[in-house]
Structures are given as structure tokens and as C-alpha cells.
Amino acid sequence: MVHTYKKESLQTWITLAVILVIGIALRLYHLDSYSIFFDEKSTMVVSQGIVLEGANQKEVFSTKKVTIPEFWKTPPLSYKPSPVLRSFTYTETFSPRSFTPADFWAPKSLADYYEAMTRSDIGNSSFYYLLLHIWMEICGISDFSARLFSVVFSVLIIGFTYLFGKRFFSINTGLIAAGIVAIEPFFIAYSHQARNYSLTFFLTLLSTYFFLQIIEGSKGNKNNIWLYLGYILAAGLGLLSHFLTITVLLVHGLYALFFLRSVSGWIKMAISAVAALSGVTWWLLYGGGKYTFYTLGYQADLYRRMAETKPGNNPFGVVPATIINVYNKALPMFSDLVIFTNGMAESLVGKRNFLISLLVGILLIAWYRLKDKIKLHEFIVPRIPYVIVLLSALVYTSNKIQFCVLSVVIFALSFLYDIYKDADKLQRQRMVLLYMMALIPTLFLIVMAFKGGHTSGIQQRYSGFSFPYVIILISLLLQYISEIRAEFKYLIFVFLAIQFYFVGQRLKEFYEDRSVKYGGFANPRVANPYEKAAYKIQELYQKGDTILYPAFKLQILSEMDRTFLPYSIQDAQLTNLYLPKSLNYIQSMDTTQVDRILIKRNIQKDTLEIINLKGIRYGSE
């Protein structure tokens, strides 16, 4: 088993620096080349205290006064269908008014920020929005700056994975793990999104780093207040960054149940847990998350009805949580957790091919375990593993190389047993935590899918907390494999190197914006059309001109989407995000067309097209 070292050499620091540089470069490449999509649009406006579609901007876009449903005044603390909300209809006609960027950027109250988070993100991610707001006050509002905030925490994950691996295993473990994190497509993809995920993954890793030190320190009767404070802050703020952080805390609780034997340790951890939960408890009861229980209940009820009545043929794309449907959604999540099986669940097709690949992997395991008991010529013995793998390639009907890689990966993963068996007691306990963190977040989503009746929650980003721990396990595995007999070591490393080619292809697709898995789009997006329109408006606008925004009919997918206008004002909102706050440009909604941002000239009396948004709204059409 690997041993923990306390001091880094100059070579270690240089290696880590190179890893960080590579990680930063991969995260900055094409960072703002492609437009923001629907979730990021919500991020951009919510961080400024604005509700997408303007529910808290009525006075900016309309002269009419509309009474909001009672739901938004006195929210229930648990889900009960509200007859007030369900019966709410528009009683006034759309009456647009002229407005300016200065009107759009009118000062927002704390209640505005609360409503923005409630309507656009179910009251989730309050800490993320607070930090992002401050960040953009300093760096300015742009796609690059908003996504750069995610890049910062994604790079911190690289560094903290190194610290975690070094602290609890060895320097080499930390370096290998950090290197894998640096090139892991999942982390790169979510560093390119102006969303809460990179921050949340970092905070959960940090909380686990403190937690494990607390558990192990309690055995030596240590009392380090800073570890407890660090844990409370990291876990508490993680919950305020994403509610599903609770799955990480669930793992912490289970691990403590298995390995914490100190009464004083239990008391301190109980106090720490209460303190960590206090922030999110206040938020849900009294802060901007007080609608969350209702919203989640309403959403769950809606998704369940859609899954039952219109499976797969509904605006949300939800399907019933049958065993087959859950399996089909969960399998890629498990396979993508391991970089050496990344993408195989989608690309490797054919039950016959898979069965052969599995059997070949098992045969390699059996040969490794029994080779010393079989008497063969010394020339033949080291070549047997290669013959087994290469012969199997002849019978696959598709993806021959990748099926060979799968067989070798199955063989390689079998050494996790040997690593655990050879470890001392403390190292075994740490590996148990890694296994729990690798599996429980995804298993939690599977359980909730069956409970909710649909599979919409089974998504990699909701269990992305698992990646650092799986990667540390992989780094332990690679070190162990480097010490086994040469014929097996080279076989494994050659085919794992081949797998990196396929990982590189996934990254290439992502950078070209052709990755449904990591980018969400099969066809590349253009650069942000709203940012482009804002720059063009500033170049062409003349005093007295009027900027006209398209007003297409607002699609209400659920009662939770109701605002105050029957037409969408999203195009106007998103363009104004990129306009200076002090401008007095005259603007208005144009109910005669649905796609073009125009400038109506005051002097020439003609109309100039700024941009046509048809097909490039990404999630809003």
C-alpha cells in the first residue's frame, strides 16, 4: 500500500504547477465562444435580482397593474395544490411602455433577489448567487466573466484533490488524482457553465477534507476548533449552493456511524451538523427559499403526471421510473465516473459484444490469479493476456478497440480488491469513505426517481460530488498496477492510453459544441447574440431612436411559470444585461414580430435590423 509523505520536493511542486497550467488552459479554451443557454440565462438575471420574464419588473415593461397570486405572498411550507394559483388568469391586456437601460437597472431590494431566486431557481443556490453578484460587480457582466467564476472553483478542485490525496494517501496519489481532474471532461464541461456546480463540488470536497480529519483526530483526543469551523462553513455553504449537498452529508453521517467511537466526538459532530444545517434551515423557513418546498412538490406532481400520461412526449422530456428506464439513465452515470470507461455506456452497443467483453475481462482476472498453477513454456506465459485480448477483437461486430479496452478495464478494476486487502486498518477506513462517496450520491438519485415516479433527476451533475473520490481510487489503482508483473502492467497501460484517445474525442466534440452529453447541443451554438446585439446597438444608436424587441407569445409550461405578461420580454432583458446601466436609450416591445431586434430611426424614419434571433435563443423557443 502507498505511504503518506509529509514534504513535497521541488519536482513535486513543478509537476503540480504543470498540472494546474494544463487544467487552466483546458478550462479557458473556448470559454465564451458559444452562447449562454436557458439555465445560464437564469443565472445571469437572478444574480442581478431580476426574474426571468420580469415578474419583479412590471413597472419597467408595462403600464398595467397586475395583482400577483396570493401564493407569492403567503407561501405554504409544504406542498398542497393551491386553488388560488391554479385558477389565476390574466385579467388585463398587455400594455407595453417605453423604457431605458436605466429603468431596467433600477435598484433592486432584498425582496427582489429573493423573488428572483424563488421563481428562477426554486430558491436554490443563494450562496452561489451572492458570490457571483459580487464577482460581476468587480469583473463586469459578460459570458466570459460569469463562466470564469466557475473556472476559478474548478481549478481549486484540482488543487484540493491533490491536497486530499496527499493528506490521506501519498504525494503521488495526490499528483495523479490532480492530473486526472485537470483533464476530466465532466469538470471541464461544468467550468464552462455559469451555474453553481463547480462551487458546490469544491465546497463538498472541502467539507469532506475537514470531516475526515475530524473523525481521525477524535481517536487521538485532538481538539482542533478550526477543523470544526471549517467543516461547518464548507458544509453549510455547500447546502446553500445546492440542496443536493445533503447527499454528501448523508455519507458523512453513515461513515461516522461506522468509525466514530468517541462520545465527545459524537457530541462535537452533532453540534457541527446542527450548525451546518442552520443556514439552510433559516433560508427555507424565513429567507428566499421559503417557497422551495411548495415549488418542489408542485414540480414533482407535474413531472409525475407527465411521466404517467405523456411518457417522453412532453415539454420536460420525463419518462416513468421503470426499472428499464432507470437502468438506461443510471448506467452512463456510473460508467462516466471512471475516466477509463467514459462514454462506453453510450458508444458500445450489442448485448453479444458486451457479454464477450465481460467474459474476456473475467478470463484475464482468472489467468492472473491462476497463472502460477498452470505449467506452460516460459515464452508462452507472458503472451497469453495479449493473445486473449487480440483474439476477442476478431469476434466483436462493432467498436472492436473499445470493447478490448473495456475487457482490460474490467481486469484492471479487479485490483481494487488487492489494494484494499494490502492496506492497513486506517487506509481501509479511508477507502471505505471513497467507495461510499463514489456510490451513494447516484444511488440516492435512483431511490428518489422510484419514489417520484420519473427519471428527470437522474443526471450526472446532481451526483457530480462523487468524481474526486472515484479519481483518487483510480490514482491508487494506477500506482498498484505499475508494480505488478510486466506483461500485465504493459497490457493495462497500453489499453488505458488508447482510452485517452476516446476521451480526447469527447473533449474535441465539447469544444466544437457538438456534445449533447457535456454541452447539451448536437449543433454548435453561435456566440451570445444578446451580447453581440448590445455592442451593435451602442455603435448605431442615435438620439431619438427607438430600440424594438420581439414579443413572442409566452409559453406557460406550468403554473409556476406565470408572470404578468402574455408575451415574452426575455430578449429585452438579456440584451439590457450587456448595456451600460446609465444609458437613456429609448426601448419598447414590438408585438408585431417575434424574432428581430430593430432600431427605428427617428430622423431617417427607417428601420434597421440589429439581429435576427430565430433559432439562436437556445432553450427559449
C-alpha positions, 0 to 999 in steps of 0.5 A: 500500500502507498505511504503518506509523505509529509514534504513535497520536493521541488519536482513535486511542486513543478509537476503540480504547477504543470498540472494546474497550467494544463487544467487552466488552459483546458478550462479557458479554451473556448470559454465564451465562444458559444452562447449562454443557454436557458439555465445560464440565462437564469443565472445571469438575471437572478444574480442581478435580482431580476426574474426571468420574464420580469415578474419583479419588473412590471413597472419597467415593461408595462403600464398595467397593474397586475395583482400577483397570486396570493401564493407569492405572498403567503407561501405554504411550507409544504406542498398542497395544490393551491386553488388560488394559483391554479385558477389565476388568469390574466385579467388585463391586456398587455400594455407595453411602455417605453423604457431605458437601460436605466429603468431596467437597472433600477435598484433592486431590494432584498425582496427582489433577489429573493423573488428572483431566486424563488421563481428562477431557481426554486430558491436554490443556490443563494450562496452561489448567487451572492458570490457571483453578484459580487464577482460581476460587480468587480469583473463586469457582466459578460459570458466570459466573466460569469463562466470564469467564476466557475473556472476559478472553483474548478481549478481549486478542485484540482488543487484540493484533490491533490491536497486530499490525496496527499493528506490521506494517501501519498504525494503521488496519489495526490499528483495523479488524482490532480492530473486526472481532474485537470483533464476530466471532461465532466469538470471541464464541461461544468467550468464552462457553465455559469451555474453553481456546480463547480462551487458546490463540488469544491465546497463538498470536497472541502467539507469532506477534507475537514470531516475526515480529519475530524473523525481521525483526530477524535481517536487521538483526543485532538481538539482542533476548533478550526477543523470544526469551523471549517467543516461547518462553513464548507458544509453549510455553504455547500447546502446553500449552493445546492440542496443536493449537498445533503447527499454528501452529508448523508455519507458523512453521517453513515461513515461516522456511524461506522468509525466514530467511537468517541462520545465527545466526538459524537457530541462535537459532530452533532453540534457541527451538523446542527450548525451546518444545517442552520443556514439552510434551515433559516433560508427555507423557513424565513429567507428566499427559499421559503417557497422551495418546498411548495415549488418542489412538490408542485414540480414533482406532481407535474413531472409525475403526471407527465411521466404517467400520461405523456411518457417522453412526449412532453415539454420536460422530456420525463419518462416513468421510473421503470426499472428499464428506464432507470437502468438506461439513465443510471448506467452512463452515470456510473460508467462516466465516473471512471475516466477509463470507461467514459462514454462506453455506456453510450458508444458500445452497443450489442448485448453479444459484444458486451457479454464477450467483453465481460467474459474476456475481462473475467478470463484475464482476472482468472489467468492472473490469479491462476497463472502460477498453477498452470505449467506452460513454456516460459515464452508462452506465459507472458503472451497469453493476456495479449493473445486473449485480448487480440483474439476477442477483437476478431469476434466483436461486430462493432467498436472492436478497440473499445470493447478490448479496452473495456475487457482490460478495464474490467481486469484492471478494476479487479485490483481494487480488491488487492489494494484494499486487502494490502492496506492497513486498518486506517487506509481501509477506513479511508477507502471505505469513505471513497467507495461510499462517496463514489456510490451513494450520491447516484444511488440516492438519485435512483431511490428518489426517481422510484419514489417520484415516479420519473427519471428527470433527476437522474443526471450526472451533475446532481451526483457530480460530488462523487468524481474526486473520490472515484479519481483518487481510487483510480490514482491508487489503482494506477500506482498498484498496477505499475508494480505488478508483473510486466506483461500485465502492467504493459497490457493495462497501460497500453489499453488505458492510453488508447482510452485517452484517445476516446476521451480526447474525442469527447473533449474535441466534440465539447469544444466544437459544441457538438456534445449533447452529453457535456454541452447539451447541443448536437449543433454548435451554438453561435456566440451570445447574440444578446451580447453581440446585439448590445455592442451593435446597438451602442455603435448605431444608436442615435438620439431619438431612436427607438430600440424594438424587441420581439414579443413572442407569445409566452409559453406557460409550461406550468403554473409556476411559470406565470408572470404578468405578461402574455408575451415574452420580454426575455430578449429585452432583458438579456440584451439590457444585461450587456448595456451600460446601466446609465444609458437613456436609450429609448426601448419598447416591445414590438408585438408585431414580430417575434424574432428581430431586434430593430432600431427605428430611426427617428430622423431617417424614419427607417428601420434597421435590423440589429439581429435576427434571433430565430433559432439562436435563443437556445432553450427559449423557443 
